[in-house]
Structures are given as structure tokens and as C-alpha cells.
Amino acid sequence: MEISEDTNQGNSSLYTHCNICNNFLFPILGGLRCDICQLKYCKDCIIKLNSTSQNISSDFKLLCPSCFNQVYISIEEHKILLEEQNKIISMPSSEAFQKLSEDACDTITHNPLQDYQIQRRIAAGSFGLVYEILDLQSAKKFAAKVMHPQSSEERELILNEYVLTKLSKHPNIIDYYLLYEYNDEMWIIQELMKLPLTNILQKNSPMPEPFIIYVLKQVLNGLSFIHSQYRIHRDIKSDNILLDHSGNVKLCDLGFAAQLTIEKDSRSTLAGTPCWLAPEVIESRPYDTKADIWSFGILAIEMIEGEPPMLRCKADKIMKNVVKTEIKLKNKKFISKELANVVECCLMKDPGLRKSAKELLEENVFINNTVLPKMFANYVVEKYRFFNSWE
């Protein structure tokens, strides 16, 4: 669902002729410009929208037929996605989930360097290293997460991450393809994305609200699916949201994720990153998927203000304040009332008062957002100049 990449550079006819019927337009003042692709069209070919046109955002007044169709399709796709996520499945038993896990865990035991060539290192952390790799057979590029488990417990955590990601196949969740276990290394072959959301968040230069809502909507789509499978992500934050050059937004790193079952329908383990932890997680009370909704609310603040609350505080102070004080936006005046209400709803101390991911997706602030992936990608490239790393 990409906008045509026709460009007006080096082609003066785009300024003097309608891009559909080719009728002559007076230079500079002639014709009407599409609000999305910015190309010019005559008054007979452009589509003029009123406030109720196809329920499309009032941000758009003039659209060419191609962009109109893409915006309308994006709304219809969102409705279809909601319908899919509304399908009710039963919480699995421990035995049933164990069977799913065994089927998904197809470990390869030979040297991964027989199949892939390392191109460059793209990330590093306590978990290990991430490389861009080339498939020697298909010549396609992937990412490889390379880890060295130091114990059987660490190995089990890696297997848990691989299995839960493999079982959570969704357009807004990173794809895991293969798992290699060779000598003392474990390689996860995964979809290649370009950068984490964290890299484009700036405290002194906030992202425009339509793009904030677009990203949050994609995260909610992925989160809603994970929750529909009775799974908790437990580490929602900008570091774990990846972007690519097409404007796709994907949740990653299910290393802390947990599967709920009939026998164990809640968790009480302290897991996650301090700034994003829900009060019930900090207090070791039983919690479920609503803990992710709190973290999502902190993510929203992170996007609006450039960083999460208390980022520079020590972990014990952060956790004490999360439990004892109200966590909220510093200034609601900079965003719409609708988005501020979403943040407030997510950060209710009582998990039962928080809306689910599915319920949040039904809010008008997300339904009416019609930013296209290509629009978001263009914004990122233009503002942050990632031409070299977005090849």
C-alpha cells in the first residue's frame, strides 16, 4: 500500500500539466495540489473532501484518486484487522501450549555461517549482538540475533522468546524465521528492520501528533493480537519498537513475554524496565495483559515529550514514585484532548479501570488517523536524514 514514487524533480511538466488527464495548467497558480503526494491536478480530476467524506480525517481536503483510494483502503483494512482481533479464542491449557511450543521450536544444529554471511553489526546489548546478514542461497538480507547463553536458564529464556514470537505472527510484530544452536551460540534469524523508535524521539523537537497516533495505532494492533493469544509482552518501550524504510512499525523483543494458561492465568514476577513498569508489577501483585497497557501509556508520554517520566532517576526511586504518585503528562496543552484522554486511561492505578488494547483501537483518535506508511517513512527520512542507514 505505497504511494506512487513519481517525482517532480527534473520534470517541469509536472508543474504545468494535470498528472491524470495531462490538461495544461498555468504555472505556479494553476491546478490543485494533492495533500498527500503534493502533485498537481486539474479541478476535474482532484477529489474535494468535506468533513464527512468516507470518514476520512479532516487533515485532508484535496486528494488525487490514487491517494484517496489508499487512504480509504487503509480505513477498511483497519476495520478488517479489528474484526480479526475480535475473534474469541480460548485460553490454552499448559499441556496444549507445550505442544504448540514444541511444534514451533524447530532448532537447526549446523553452523549458521554455512548459510549466511555477516554484513555488519547493527546493535549490541546485554542479550548479545545483532548483525545484518546475507542469505547465501537467496541473496536476501536478514538480521541475526547472536547470543551466548551462560546457563540452562538463559537458554530457556531464549527458547521462550523464539517460540512466543514465532507463535505471534502479525503485521505489527517482528518475524522470527529460524533458530540455530551451534557450539555455545544461539542465532535467531529474523526480519531485518532499520532502526528502533528511540532513535527518532527528540525532547526538543516532538513528532507531529498525526505521526504519534499512527505509531501508537500500529503498536496497539500488535499488542491487541498478543493479548488475544493470552500473552503479556512485559517490556513495551520505544527500544522495542522497530521501523523500516517503508514506514512499517513492529513490536520486537519478547524476551520477557509470558504465556497465560488455564492453570496460570496471571503472573507476579518482576519483569520489564523500571520507567515503564506498572504499579501491580512493581508490588508483585498478580497481573495480566493490563500491565502492558500501563507501559503503552508510558510509551505515549515518551513519544509526546521525547522521554518517559523519571528517565534519569535511579530504579528504586522510579518504582517508589510509580506506586505512590500520579504519573501523567507534563502539559496536555500540546496535544489533542482525545490523545490526552487515551494516556490518562492507560495510566489508571487500578488495572481494572484501564481499557484493553482492543478497546483503545476503537477510540476515534485511532480510527480517524489516516497517515499512510509511506507518509510516515517520508517524514522520518526528511526530518532525520537517515539516507545512509535507510538504504
Secondary structure, 3 states (H helix, E strand, C coil): CCCCCCCCCCCCHHHHECCCCCCECCCCCCCEECCCCCCEECCCCCEECCCCHHHCCCCCCEECHHHHHHHHHHHHHHHHHHHHHCCCCCCCCHHHHHHHHHHHCCEECCCHHHCEEEEEEEEEECCEEEEEEEECCCCCEEEEEEECCCCHHHHHHHHHHHHHHHCCCCCCECCEEEEEEECCEEEEEECCCCEEHHHHCCCCCCCCHHHHHHHHHHHHHHHHHHHHCCEECCCCCHHHEEECCCCCEEECCCCCCEECCCCCCCECCCCCCHHHCCHHHHCCCCECCHHHHHHHHHHHHHHHHCCCCCCCCCHHHHHHHHHHCCCCCCCHHHCCHHHHHHHHHHCCCCHHHCCCHHHHHCCHHHHCCCCCHHHHHHHHHHHHCCCCCCC
